[in-house]
Each structure stands twice: as structure tokens, then as C-alpha cells.
Amino acid sequence: MNSATTTLNQLIRHRRSVKPGQYTGVPVSDDIIRQMLENARWAPTHALTEPWHFYVFAGDGLKKLADFQATTYKKNTPPEEFNELKYQKFLSGPLQASHIIVVAMIRQVTQKLPVVEEISAVACAVQNIMLTATAFGVGSYWSTGGMTHKPEMKTFLGLSENDLCLGMVYVGNYTGEITDSTRKHIEEKSTWFTEL
Ligand SMILES: Cc1cc2nc3c(=O)[nH]c(=O)nc-3n(C[C@H](O)[C@H](O)[C@H](O)COP(=O)(O)O)c2cc1C
């Protein structure tokens, strides 16, 4: 194995979701975030539609995102179901991150490609983002919680009806051990055809 393969294997296999509870509060530099986005745009994309857009929230922008989510939760929740703790979590959660990259799939106007292909391309871009974070020793995780799939999110981001918010990538410097993860053996997840 050459050094590129070793590095690639390391990054892919040691990337783990690192969640806000482990973030130190020390900001990640905007330069690292820009390199994450730069690598995102090199993801494969059928017909070069480049169907991604990244909305970066940092500094007071995190508060803007938090306020939007908390307000939307309050507005959409009947008083008898309203949970003050949940509301407060919406307000405080995003502030634990250094940056939050909200990821959207922007549907091509002609809609020639199946939407699943456009979502797939954006997912590849997100993986590039998280692998780049791993390379810089920065924590990241893809969240689809909060208002990700609510129509209000589209309005908040200025998306059109056919676009989709695919989630929020939380980013932060972290401390402590990264939690281990497991995967099933590849033999269970692959089928080879080698004969006629
Ligand atoms: C599309 C997608 C959505 C996800 N949404 C959430 C989420 O809402 N909350 C969460 O805790 N983790 C979320 N995750 C992260 C997974 O929980 C995590 O990848 C999984 O537990 C495997 O751990 P690892 O990333 O450390 O390998 C999401 C991952 C993907 C790919």
C-alpha cells in the first residue's frame, strides 16, 4: 500500500460522528470550513448539475438558526404538547457548534435527472465535508433533526418548492475520545458475480 491509500483508509475508517456534547467551544477557522466546502464541490455529479448549496452559520448566525428552529417548534406545537426543555434545547443546541453547514439539494429547473441522483450527489459532497473535517482533526456530524424536513426550513433558506434541505453538518473542535462504531462485515453487504 502506498501512503495515499494508507491515508485514505485511515480517514474513511476513522471518521466518526462527533456531536456537540464533545465540542470545546474553540472556534474552527473559517479557512478550514472553506477547505471542507472546496472538497465538497468535487463530489461526483451526474451531468455536472452540481446540485448542492451550503449555508454556513457561524457566530451570531448560529443564533439566527437556533432562533428560527425554536420559534418554528413553538409555532407548530399545540400548547398541551409544548415542551419547554425541548424549546430551550432548540435555542442552545446550535450554539455549541463552531459552524453549522446546512446542506441543500437544488433541483435543476429541467428536472431531467431523477431526484435520487441529485440527492446522491449531495450526499457524496457531505461525505467529502466530513472526511475533510476528519483530516483536520475537527469534529463533525450530519444531523437531520430539528426543522430539517419542515417546509419552514425551505422558506428560511430561500429554497424553491422542488429543492430539499438534506440536513445540518455540525462542526466543532472537540475533546475526549471518539466513540467507537461498528459495521457489518462486507461479506454480508456485497454480492459478487464472477460467472456467466
Ligand atoms: C443522512 C444522515 C442523517 C443523520 N441524521 C442524524 C441525526 O439526526 N441525529 C444523529 O444523532 N445522527 C445522525 N446521523 C449520524 C449517524 O447517527 C451516524 O453516522 C451513525 O451513528 C454512524 O456513526 P459514525 O458516523 O460515527 O460512523 C445521520 C447520518 C446520516 C448519513
PDBQT file of the ligand as one rigid body, heavy atoms in Angstrom, charges set to zero:
ROOT
HETATM    1  C1  LIG A 201     -28.416  11.104   6.240  1.00  0.00    +0.000 C 
HETATM    2  C2  LIG A 201     -27.945  11.017   7.672  1.00  0.00    +0.000 A 
HETATM    3  C3  LIG A 201     -28.692  11.620   8.670  1.00  0.00    +0.000 A 
HETATM    4  C4  LIG A 201     -28.275  11.561  10.002  1.00  0.00    +0.000 A 
HETATM    5  N1  LIG A 201     -29.036  12.188  10.974  1.00  0.00    +0.000 NA
HETATM    6  C5  LIG A 201     -28.666  12.090  12.266  1.00  0.00    +0.000 A 
HETATM    7  C6  LIG A 201     -29.447  12.711  13.284  1.00  0.00    +0.000 A 
HETATM    8  O1  LIG A 201     -30.453  13.364  13.017  1.00  0.00    +0.000 OA
HETATM    9  N2  LIG A 201     -29.051  12.571  14.560  1.00  0.00    +0.000 N 
HETATM   10  C7  LIG A 201     -27.927  11.851  14.898  1.00  0.00    +0.000 A 
HETATM   11  O2  LIG A 201     -27.634  11.739  16.081  1.00  0.00    +0.000 OA
HETATM   12  N3  LIG A 201     -27.134  11.301  13.948  1.00  0.00    +0.000 NA
HETATM   13  C8  LIG A 201     -27.475  11.405  12.646  1.00  0.00    +0.000 A 
HETATM   14  N4  LIG A 201     -26.684  10.857  11.678  1.00  0.00    +0.000 N 
HETATM   15  C9  LIG A 201     -25.382  10.283  12.052  1.00  0.00    +0.000 C 
HETATM   16  C10 LIG A 201     -25.499   8.789  12.314  1.00  0.00    +0.000 C 
HETATM   17  O3  LIG A 201     -26.173   8.584  13.512  1.00  0.00    +0.000 OA
HETATM   18  C11 LIG A 201     -24.087   8.199  12.353  1.00  0.00    +0.000 C 
HETATM   19  O4  LIG A 201     -23.479   8.363  11.101  1.00  0.00    +0.000 OA
HETATM   20  C12 LIG A 201     -24.132   6.710  12.710  1.00  0.00    +0.000 C 
HETATM   21  O5  LIG A 201     -24.497   6.538  14.041  1.00  0.00    +0.000 OA
HETATM   22  C13 LIG A 201     -22.788   6.024  12.492  1.00  0.00    +0.000 C 
HETATM   23  O6  LIG A 201     -21.803   6.632  13.283  1.00  0.00    +0.000 OA
HETATM   24  P1  LIG A 201     -20.481   7.250  12.645  1.00  0.00    +0.000 P 
HETATM   25  O7  LIG A 201     -20.891   8.406  11.769  1.00  0.00    +0.000 OA
HETATM   26  O8  LIG A 201     -19.665   7.701  13.812  1.00  0.00    +0.000 OA
HETATM   27  O9  LIG A 201     -19.808   6.182  11.856  1.00  0.00    +0.000 OA
HETATM   28  C14 LIG A 201     -27.075  10.889  10.351  1.00  0.00    +0.000 A 
HETATM   29  C15 LIG A 201     -26.328  10.277   9.319  1.00  0.00    +0.000 A 
HETATM   30  C16 LIG A 201     -26.753  10.346   8.017  1.00  0.00    +0.000 A 
HETATM   31  C17 LIG A 201     -25.935   9.684   6.921  1.00  0.00    +0.000 C 
ENDROOT
TORSDOF 0
